Amino acid sequence: MGFLGGVDDLELFLSRCRVLSVASVPVCLGAMVFFIKEEGWHFSFLVCCVLPLIAAYLGVRGKREIRAGLAGAGLVLALATLPVTFALASLESS
């Protein structure tokens, strides 16, 4: 199961999933503050508050319990947060 570098090491995969999912929290919160300031309030921006926290929890829990599926789900959720927010904002504005 190679991931971002091609190394087939479960510990490395779990560590990168945890780091990327935890790093998405300040990025999404910063983006949420910026978009609310620029675009005005949209309920879809609440997704930027909730999903990164859930993703970080899944990433940390997956690393702690050595569960690749849980850590991978946290990573996917962290990466999908901004596209989901933009899709909901576009639906909300139309």
Phi, psi and omega per residue, in radians:
M1 nan 1.384 3.121
G2 -1.345 2.584 -3.077
F3 -2.684 2.088 3.098
L4 0.865 1.050 3.094
G5 2.488 -0.229 3.053
G6 1.392 0.211 3.126
V7 -1.530 2.270 -3.114
D8 -1.595 1.202 -3.102
D9 -2.259 2.102 -3.104
L10 -1.103 -0.700 3.139
E11 -1.094 -0.707 3.098
L12 -1.152 -0.740 3.086
F13 -1.043 -0.834 -3.128
L14 -1.130 -0.688 3.127
S15 -1.147 -0.744 3.141
R16 -1.197 -0.656 3.068
C17 -1.081 -0.753 -3.139
R18 -1.125 -0.812 -3.096
V19 -1.130 -0.790 -3.125
L20 -1.183 -0.630 3.122
S21 -1.270 -0.624 3.097
V22 -1.268 -0.619 3.139
A23 -1.219 -0.339 3.130
S24 -1.274 -0.358 -3.102
V25 -1.100 -0.984 -3.136
P26 -1.168 -0.526 3.116
V27 -1.134 -0.827 -3.123
C28 -1.207 -0.665 3.101
L29 -1.140 -0.701 3.074
G30 -1.129 -0.735 3.098
A31 -1.119 -0.676 3.131
M32 -1.099 -0.785 3.120
V33 -1.094 -0.748 3.122
F34 -1.087 -0.828 -3.094
F35 -1.198 -0.615 3.094
I36 -1.165 -0.675 3.125
K37 -1.190 -0.709 -3.081
E38 -1.436 -0.776 -2.994
E39 -1.747 -0.239 -3.041
G40 1.634 3.073 -3.043
W41 -1.363 2.283 2.995
H42 -2.325 2.442 3.132
F43 -1.158 -0.400 -3.139
S44 -1.153 -0.370 3.129
F45 -1.263 -0.221 3.030
L46 -1.116 -0.439 3.088
V47 -1.043 -0.604 3.127
C48 -1.218 -0.308 3.074
C49 -1.508 -0.685 -2.962
V50 -1.558 -0.884 -3.018
L51 -1.098 -0.723 3.122
P52 -1.132 -0.573 3.098
L53 -1.179 -0.705 3.084
I54 -1.147 -0.717 3.128
A55 -1.109 -0.734 3.121
A56 -1.126 -0.700 3.094
Y57 -1.079 -0.798 3.131
L58 -1.115 -0.689 3.132
G59 -1.142 -0.763 3.138
V60 -1.205 -0.747 -3.131
R61 -1.160 -0.674 3.102
G62 -1.125 -0.647 3.094
K63 -1.194 -0.740 -3.091
R64 -1.169 -0.704 -3.099
E65 -1.632 0.033 -3.125
I66 0.943 1.005 3.102
R67 -2.144 1.856 -3.061
A68 -1.157 -0.615 3.139
G69 -1.144 -0.718 3.125
L70 -1.178 -0.742 3.110
A71 -1.172 -0.694 3.096
G72 -1.138 -0.656 3.084
A73 -1.128 -0.672 3.071
G74 -1.107 -0.704 3.124
L75 -1.154 -0.781 3.134
V76 -1.111 -0.717 3.112
L77 -1.136 -0.667 3.115
A78 -1.165 -0.692 -3.138
L79 -1.299 -0.455 -3.097
A80 -1.544 -0.087 -3.039
T81 -1.100 -0.911 -3.094
L82 -1.161 -0.761 3.072
P83 -1.076 -0.663 3.094
V84 -1.133 -0.703 3.113
T85 -1.090 -0.779 3.139
F86 -1.151 -0.679 3.119
A87 -1.126 -0.763 3.122
L88 -1.170 -0.641 3.109
A89 -1.150 -0.671 3.127
S90 -1.209 -0.629 3.076
L91 -1.194 -0.646 -3.108
E92 -1.196 -0.621 -3.072
S93 -1.414 -0.321 -3.128
S94 -1.644 nan nan
